[in-house]
Amino acid sequence: MIKTSLHAFAERTLDAAKISSNDVRELATRILPHDIMHRDEADLLIALDRMIDDKPTAWDDLFVRLIVDFVVWSMRPTGRVNADIAAWLTTSLAAGNGPTEAGVAAALEIVREAEQVDEALVSFVLQGAQDKRRINAPLHPHRQPRAA
């Protein structure tokens, strides 16, 4: 179940194609002051993270904290990411064009913070790190530039 205020926030930011610093502050203080309560809310934030490119770094920080706190401390069993939770989370984070940097960061922090984590989430984090290295790597790392 998604709060009406969170639904309105999503509509407004999608219409603007932007999440501002003020939007982040509003989300943290007015809309989700007690964190995420339902999977649907997490899915909505994950979708916003994926769909909106124009957002401040404060969004990434809040997004990671909200997702980590929800998955590790609000879902049951507390502190454990079982196969069902890992399947839901990796599917949600990887939807569309794949995980964002903030999505991979959230998954990594969950792996670090949880007492027990299903191997599917660990694999997801490792794949995300590998993909990032591949994207940032030179096209031909062993080739030397030609002399002019």
N, C-alpha and C positions, 0 to 999 in steps of 0.2 A: 504494500500500500504506500502510495506516494503522497506526502503532505501537499495540500493545495498551494502553499507558499513556495514549495520546491518546484512544483509543476509550473507555476507562473514564472519563477526565476528561469527555468529552462526555456520556456517559450520566449521570454524577453531577450535572453542572451543569444538564442538561435536566430531570432529576427534581426538582431544587431550584428550577428556573426562576430561577436567580440565579448570577452569577459574582462571587465575593468578591475582595477584595484578596489574600487568601491563595491563592485559586485562580490568580490572575494570576501571583503569585510562583512557585507550583509549576510552572505552565506554562513560565515563562521559565527556571527553574533546573533542574528535574528532568525535565520531559517533552520540551521542545524546546530544550535548552541549545545545540544547534548548528543552530538554525533549522529551517525546513520543508525536507523532502527530496523530497516527492512532491506532485503536483497534488492527489491525494486528500486529503492533509492540509490543503492550502490550502482546498479546497472545504469540508471539515469546519469549519474555523475561520470561514469566510465564513458558513456556515449557522448556526453558533452565534451569531455577531454579529447575524444577522438575527432569530433566534428568541428570544433572551433579551434582554429590555429592562432588567432590573435588573443593571447592571454598572458598576464604577467607571471613572473616567477613565483609570486605569492600563491597563485593558483596551484602550481605544482606542489608546493609545500603543504598546502591545505588538503589537496586531493590525496596525496600520499598518506598523510596523517589520518584522514577520515577512513580511507579504505583499509589501512593497517589496523586501526582501532576496531573497526567493524569486524573484519575477518578474524583477527586474533582474539579479541576480548569480548565481543558481543555475540558471535555465533557459537553454537554448541557443537561439539565439546570445546570449552574454553581453552585457549592456548594450543589447540591442535587443529591442523588443517588435514582433514581426512580426504579420501578419494572423491567423495561427492562434492565437497567444498572446492577442492582443487580443480575438478572438472568444470564446475560452474564458473569459477574465477578465470581460468585460462581461456575458456570459451568466450566469456564476456570481454576480457582484455584484448583478445586476438581478433575479434570480429571486425568486419570491414577491411580496412587497409592494414590490419595488424596492430600490435600494441604500440602505443606512443612511448616516448621516453619516460614520461611520468607513470605510465602503466607498468613498464618494466621495473622502474624504481620502487613502485608500491609492492610489486611481487617480491622483489629482492628484500625489502624491509620486512615483509611478512615471513620470509624464510629465516631471516636473522632473528626475529622477535618471538616466533612461535616455538613452543617446546618440541613439537613434533610436526613434520610436514610431509605430505604425500610426495612421492618421487615425481609425479607429473608436474607439480609446481616447480620443483627444483630444475627439472629439464626445461621448463618454460623460461625460467630465469637465465639458465645457461645459454639457451638458444637466442634469447634477446641480447645477451652480451656479445655472443658470436656475430649476430647480425649487425650490431652497432660497429663492431671492429671491421667487418667487411665493408660497410658503407663508408667508413672513414678511412679505409686503406687506399693507397694509391692503386691505380689501375694495373700497373705492371711493376710490382715492387722490386723485381730483380733486374729490370732493365735500366741501363744508365742513359741519361739524356744524351742526345747526339750533339756533337760539337758543331758550332755554326761556321 
